[in-house]
Amino acid sequence: MKLLLHSCCAPCSTAVMEALREEQLKPVLFWYNPNIHPYTEYRSRRNSLNAFAQELDLELIMEDEYGLRKFLKGIDEETRCHYCYRIRLENTARQAVEKGFHAFSTSLLASPYQTHDLIRQIAVQCALQYGVEFIYRDFRPWFREGQKIAREKGIYMQKYCGCIFSEEERYLHVLR
């Protein structure tokens, strides 16, 4: 099966790859994360995923769109996670169809900090919309192992989800 895996970051992708290896799957990684801000954070996550893919000889498709202005125009603070998941998963489903993949999934499903049920719901909707299979797996059991591997390999480890609002939430109380 040709599987396109939306990759939010290298540490979560590490966890997912560990889980998929057990199923004898080797997906193609897909970078599309216009939600990550500021640019220095976006660049760090993109570059670490690229290095991870090269180290493991994994194919990586990059849609390298920083997307700050477009992202901010499309969201309101109350529904930001829904919008964030939607734009990334919809684009992944579209890319899967256009590039001849049988299915898609996402490394977002590895993080215990994400809204897992919402990710699954949106991914299923995108799969129906584009006529491609969504491969659901609860990758959270591999999260800590992925973090451990990332630390051992010196892979960049982010401190917040990605958007400017999550950065504020992460640091607001810390920097007071």
N, C-alpha and C positions, 0 to 999 in steps of 0.2 A: 504494500500500500504506500502510495506517495502521500506523505503527510507534511503540511506546511505548519510550522510551529511559530506563532507569534511569540517573540522573546522580549520581555519587558526589561530584563537585565541579565547579566552573566550569572550572578549567584542563584537566582531562581531557575535559570536555564540549566545550570549544573544539576540542580535537584531533579528537574524534569528529565534530563538526559539519563540520569541514574535509573529512574523509574522506567523509562521507555526501553532502555537496554534489556531490562528483564523481559520485555515483550518482543525482543529482537527487532525493534523499530529504530530507524536512524532518520529522523526528520530533517528537513531543510529548515534552518532558522530564518526568521523574518523579522527584521528591525523596522518598526514603524511606531514611534512614540513622540508625537508632537506635543504631548502633555507635559513633558519633563522640562522644568525650568529651575534656575536660570541656565543660560547657555553653557556655562562651565560644567554644570551638573549633567546636562544633556551630552556634552562631549565626553565626559568621563565615563558615563554608562555606555555610550555607543562604542567608544574605543576599547573598553574592557570586554564587551561582547565580541567585538571583532577579534581581539587577541585570543579569547577563549575558543572561538570557532577555528581560528588558525591552528592553535595548539592541538585540538582534537581532530583536525582535518575534516571539519563539518562545513557543508555548504551554507553560505549566509547570503541572503538577499537583503539589501539595504535600501529602504526608501528614506533617504536622509533629509527629512524635513523638520527643521527646528520648530516652527509653527507657533510661536508665542502669540502673535496678534490674532491669527485665525482661531486658536484655541480660546483665547480670552473673549473673542466676539461670540463664540458659540456656547459659552457656559453662563450659568448663574451659580452662585456659591452653594445654593441648596441642592441642586441636581448635578453638581460637578462630576461626581463619580459615575453616574449613569452615562453622562455625555462622554466622559473619558473612555469608559469601557466600550461604548457604542462606536465611536470613531475608529478605534483601533481594531476591534473585532470585525466591524463591517468591512474595513479595508483589507483585513486578512482574508476574509471569506471571498471578497472580490478577486484578490490576487491569486488565491487558490484556484478559482475557476479559470481565470485568464492564463495561468501558467500550467494548467493541466494536472493539478493535484486532485487526489480523490477525497481528501479530508483536510481539516485544519484543527488546531487546538491552540492553547496559550499557556505560557509559563506563569501567567497571573494566578493560575489555579494552584500554584505551589505555596503562595504566601498566606500565612494565617492572619495577616493584617489587611487583606483585601476582603471585599464583600462577595464571598464565594457564590452564594445563590444568585446574586444579581449578575455576576459574570456568566454563569451557566445559562441563565434565562436569556440574556442578550445574545450569547453565542448561538443558542438554539434558534432564535429569531433570525439571526444573520444567515445561518445555514439554510433555513427555509427560504429566505429571500433570494439567495444566490444559487440554490440548488446544489449544495455541496454538503458533505457529511461533517458534522462537528463531533470530534472525538473527546468525550468527557472522561476525565480521570481526576480523582481527588489526589493531587500531588502533595498535599500538605504533610503527609507522613515522611516525605523525603526532604522537607525544608531544612531541618537542622543539619542533616548530612550534607546538603548542598552548601549551606553556610560554612560548615567545617572545611569542606573541600576548597571553597573559595578563599578562605583565610589561609589555608596551607599553600595554595598556589599564588597568593598575593594578588588576587583579583579584587578590583575596587568594590567596596561595600558601601552602598548608599545609606543615608541616615533617615530618609523619609520617602514617602510613596512616589512623588514625582512632581506634582503640580505646585505652583507657587503658594497655594493655600495650605497644602500639606507641609510645605517647608515652614510656613509661618507657625502652624500648629506645633511642629516639632521643636522649634527654637524659641518661640515666644516666652515660655516659662523659664527656659534655660538661661536666656541672655538678659533677663531683667535684673 
